Amino acid sequence: MKNLRSSLSESVFSHIYVEKKALHHEETKRILARFSNRQIIWIDHYKDIFNRRQQSFQQQKQAPALILALQEGEFLYPGAPVCQDFDNHYFHYTSTVMNCIYDCEYCYLQGMYPSGHIVVFVNIEDYFQRLAEMLRIHPVYLCISYDTDLLALEGLLGHVGKWQAFAAAHENLVIELRTKCANVTALTGLTPLNNFILAFTLSPDEAIQRFEHRTPSLAKRLSALHQAAALGHPLRLCFDPLLWEPDWQEAYRVLIAKVFTVLSPTQVKDVSIGVFRISKDYLKAMRKARPASVILHYPYENDKGYYHYGNQRSAVMTNYVKQLLLPHFTEEQLFIWAEQENNE
Amino acid sequence: MIYMVVALYEEAAPFISKLGMKRDQNIRPFQVFSCSGAVLIISGCGPVAAAIGTTYLGGCFPPGPDDVLLNVGTCGVLDDRGEVGTAYLLNKIHNGCSHHTFYPDLLFKNPFAEAGIYTSAVPLEVSGEFIPADIWLVDMEAAGVFQAGLTFFQVHQMHFLKLASDIVGGSRPVRGDLGRIVEAHYDNIITWIGGIHEATGDEAAAFSPMESDLLQFFIDRLKLSVTMTHQARQLLWYEHLRSGDAAPILQEFIGNELSDDNRTVSRREGKSLFEKFKKQLI
């Protein structure tokens, strides 16, 4: 069935939906010029496609369409309680792209979005304008790649380069770019900046193969990490989410050992550690969409509306990984997500 | 199952005849034909008739996630962007009554041209400004089928294929023209929709009969509450996915703790045993 499905599936971005009001935007024209042989369909509003009822996120992920739109609502959002703020008071995130080209089984986007198609907001300059207004009032710590993987789309969109240029001009802004991508070409084109952190999500090889579909292998990610370190980028290692498997201890021991074969701890700014956690409503939708996913059907514990492995198992996992990392880093460099702290 | 909604018998005739479909004589309000793997309804013309026909079909034969809906029929061409005789897979459906626009998901490769369509409640004689500029096809059913179909199907399960039969305002098709156009595209249509039908559907997931029986026994003997029953199902489903079979662990627990058929387990004891079982699994 899977082979048949993939042989019949349309290619990624075979159909491009374009908001009529975005049609004359320079960025729209540039992107459409890259896809001269695709079906272009005019729409009034991206939500006419993205927010339809009765959609199948999973089916759409097999052949996602591209939706080009203008963002007219909120440009910046306060950071969510399940996300780490790295001791930054003014913690915000933003999404110039909704949805990801990767297909991680545990990804919260499956529960958050009604559609598996990818929306690109072409008016990134309006994000910059809103952010500049905010920066005039207070500093900002901004995560730009939560609801997508911007680096994986850099060849098409160039958003990472634009965010970096904006960060270069605003000292009171710190940007985190979270990624699983191993796009070395894109990395080479970026100038290292102290206030632009490349945050690589790392998982054991077996977990990548089983749960992080279509993402680069660990070897490729480590190679990209090595390249980024050599270029002098501030680096964050994200062992987040930590995934429980019967042999998880050995898997993470091997993973961390591999990391330090390509990287010196001195090249790393800090490290994020956090067990898998997700809101109750998202997990419900995700389980329905992926009834055969072992990682989604683990009997997680409901803790004030969020599911995770339970306090005891979560503590064991985070402490184990912390102990593996402590010989290489100071306590201050290790940021550990904990439910209790976030509820205080 | 492939569900087909077709406005006119003449348009449906090639499918009925080539697929060897038989009319279901027990169904009266509509002509419904079926064969192994497909069911077809003649809805009549117009978006309301098409919506009623689609609803009737979905009500009589409730579809599952592996099923697909195909609205196939002829349509008119508004200007020279369209070509009579061509088969168009619809990527946009504009309801001429409500002026709402619907977008079928196009997730599968197809051998057809693609276009949008304007669904009119009455036969159109001329084009006009009320029709969106990017649309050059017109029919009388697609919007009705789409809206009614959403009650039973997900968007990716519904497909809309229109065969251009005439130019709006030009000469109308005569008897036999519609059937001939459908006939000309029949092989392409059946091959394409058959492939999609085989590939549609989510990953199957269910307990084996033995797992289900053991789980029910476990729930009954331990007198589990609704919440604990839900937890037990979740635990056992995880075990099923992790190991491929949840029966052995259930059998072992039942053998160790509940082997005495005559022993009555109180609710309190059942709760305690359930906690013990949970610790074994996680």
Interface residues (C-beta under 8 A of the other chain):
Chain A: M1 L4 R5 L8 S9 E10 S14 H15 Y17 Q39 I41 W42 I43 D44 D48 I49 R52 R53 Q54 Q55 S56 Q58 Q59 Q60 Q62 A63 A65 A289 R290 P291 A292 S293 V294 H297 Y298 P299 R313
Chain B: N91 K92 T101 Y103 D105 L106 L107 F108 K109 E114 G116 P132 D134 L150 F153 Q154 V155 H156 G195 I196 E198 A199 T200 G201 D202 E203 A204 A205 Q231 Q234 L235 W237 Y238 L241 R242 K278 L281 I282
